[in-house]
């Protein structure tokens, strides 16, 4: 005896459920898409007669910078160990200082130099101010906070606590 299994007519119930979910949540999906793309999602769905600029090839939207001429820099160590000087108002990176290399208690500071294999080295003035910190042992969060403060002091910028502004 042979049983013949044939494809059902019509869409699968998973496809129907997915389409129904998307339709019922269309407003929320559009709102999130607009927020992530800075309004470009709505502009694509409702094209206007004005010519649009060429796509830049970026995979994400970078909002235009604020029209503030005053920059308030601060030192930040990110979760992946990158040490940067960033603008407090916009959050944009101003200088890449270096990175923490190693794991756990064996972490050490590697300044942004070509000798450390980094493509965008510190300029001479910043390097001179921070040169003796090269290889500094940074085993935990308390040491990270001390390093942030030390770099800020040496560069003459605002010292921020980790708890916020």
C-alpha positions as CSV (number, residue, x, y, z in Angstrom):
1,X,0.0,0.0,0.0
2,X,1.3,3.5,-0.9
3,X,0.2,6.7,0.8
4,X,0.4,9.9,-1.3
5,X,1.1,13.0,0.7
6,X,0.2,16.1,-1.2
7,X,0.6,19.8,-0.3
8,X,-2.5,21.4,1.0
9,X,-4.2,24.1,-0.9
10,X,-3.9,27.6,0.5
11,X,-1.3,29.2,2.8
12,X,0.1,27.5,5.9
13,X,-1.5,28.4,9.2
14,X,1.9,29.9,10.5
15,X,1.9,32.3,7.5
16,X,-1.6,33.4,8.1
17,X,-0.8,34.0,11.8
18,X,2.3,36.0,11.0
19,X,0.4,38.2,8.4
20,X,-2.4,38.7,11.0
21,X,0.1,39.7,13.7
22,X,1.8,42.2,11.4
23,X,-1.5,43.7,10.3
24,X,-2.8,44.1,13.9
25,X,0.5,45.7,15.0
26,X,1.1,47.8,11.8
27,X,1.0,51.2,13.7
28,X,3.5,50.1,16.2
29,X,5.8,48.6,13.6
30,X,5.6,51.8,11.5
31,X,6.3,54.0,14.6
32,X,9.4,52.0,15.5
33,X,10.7,51.9,11.9
34,X,10.3,55.7,11.7
35,X,12.2,56.1,15.0
36,X,15.0,53.9,13.9
37,X,15.4,55.5,10.5
38,X,14.8,59.1,11.5
39,X,11.6,59.4,9.5
40,X,12.9,57.8,6.3
41,X,10.5,54.8,6.6
42,X,7.5,57.1,6.3
43,X,9.2,59.1,3.5
44,X,9.7,55.9,1.6
45,X,6.1,54.8,2.0
46,X,4.7,58.2,1.1
47,X,7.1,59.7,-1.5
48,X,7.1,63.4,-2.1
49,X,7.9,65.3,-5.3
50,X,11.0,66.9,-3.9
51,X,14.2,65.1,-4.9
52,X,15.7,63.0,-2.2
53,X,19.5,62.8,-1.5
54,X,21.5,59.8,-2.7
55,X,21.9,56.9,-0.3
56,X,25.2,57.0,1.5
57,X,25.6,53.3,1.8
58,X,25.4,53.3,5.6
59,X,23.6,50.5,7.2
60,X,22.1,52.6,10.0
61,X,20.8,56.1,10.4
62,X,23.0,58.7,12.1
63,X,20.9,61.7,13.3
64,X,22.2,65.1,12.3
65,X,24.4,66.8,14.9
66,X,22.9,69.4,17.1
67,X,23.5,73.0,16.2
68,X,25.5,73.5,19.4
69,X,29.0,75.0,18.9
70,X,29.9,74.2,22.5
71,X,31.4,70.7,23.1
72,X,31.6,69.3,26.6
73,X,34.0,66.3,26.4
74,X,34.2,63.5,28.9
75,X,36.1,60.2,29.1
76,X,34.1,56.9,28.7
77,X,35.1,53.3,28.9
78,X,32.6,51.2,27.0
79,X,31.6,47.6,27.8
80,X,33.9,46.3,25.1
81,X,36.9,48.1,26.7
82,X,37.2,51.0,24.3
83,X,38.4,54.2,25.9
84,X,37.1,57.3,24.2
85,X,36.7,61.0,24.7
86,X,33.1,61.8,23.7
87,X,30.8,64.8,23.6
88,X,28.3,64.8,26.5
89,X,25.6,66.6,24.5
90,X,25.6,64.5,21.4
91,X,27.4,61.3,22.5
92,X,29.7,61.4,19.5
93,X,33.2,60.2,19.8
94,X,35.8,63.0,19.7
95,X,39.0,60.9,20.3
96,X,39.8,57.2,20.5
97,X,42.3,57.0,23.4
98,X,42.9,53.2,23.5
99,X,41.5,49.9,24.7
100,X,41.7,47.5,27.5
101,X,43.2,44.2,26.4
102,X,43.1,40.9,28.1
103,X,40.4,39.3,30.3
104,X,39.3,39.8,33.9
105,X,42.1,40.7,36.3
106,X,44.8,40.5,33.6
107,X,43.4,43.5,31.6
108,X,45.9,46.2,30.6
109,X,45.6,49.5,28.9
110,X,46.8,49.7,25.3
111,X,46.9,53.3,24.0
112,X,45.9,54.0,20.4
113,X,49.2,53.8,18.7
114,X,50.4,52.1,15.5
115,X,52.7,49.9,17.6
116,X,49.6,48.5,19.3
117,X,48.1,47.7,15.9
118,X,45.5,50.4,15.9
119,X,44.8,52.3,12.7
120,X,43.9,55.7,14.1
121,X,46.7,56.6,16.5
122,X,46.5,59.4,19.1
123,X,47.9,62.8,18.1
124,X,51.3,63.7,19.6
125,X,49.9,66.0,22.3
126,X,47.4,63.5,23.6
127,X,50.0,60.7,23.4
128,X,52.5,62.7,25.4
129,X,50.0,63.4,28.2
130,X,49.0,59.7,28.4
131,X,52.2,57.8,27.4
132,X,53.2,56.6,30.9
133,X,49.7,55.0,31.3
134,X,50.6,52.4,28.6
135,X,50.3,48.9,30.0
136,X,48.6,50.0,33.2
137,X,46.9,47.1,35.0
138,X,43.1,47.6,35.1
139,X,41.7,44.5,36.9
140,X,38.1,45.6,37.8
141,X,35.4,48.3,37.6
142,X,36.9,50.4,40.4
143,X,40.2,50.5,38.5
144,X,38.3,51.5,35.3
145,X,36.7,54.4,37.1
146,X,40.1,55.5,38.4
147,X,41.5,55.2,34.9
148,X,38.6,57.4,33.5
149,X,39.3,60.0,36.1
150,X,43.1,60.0,35.5
151,X,42.7,60.3,31.7
152,X,40.2,63.1,32.2
153,X,42.5,65.0,34.6
154,X,45.5,64.6,32.3
155,X,43.6,65.8,29.3
156,X,42.1,68.7,31.3
157,X,38.5,67.8,30.7
158,X,35.4,67.3,33.0
159,X,35.5,64.4,35.4
160,X,32.2,62.5,35.5
161,X,31.1,59.9,38.0
162,X,29.8,56.6,36.6
163,X,26.4,57.1,38.1
164,X,25.7,59.8,35.5
165,X,26.3,63.5,34.8
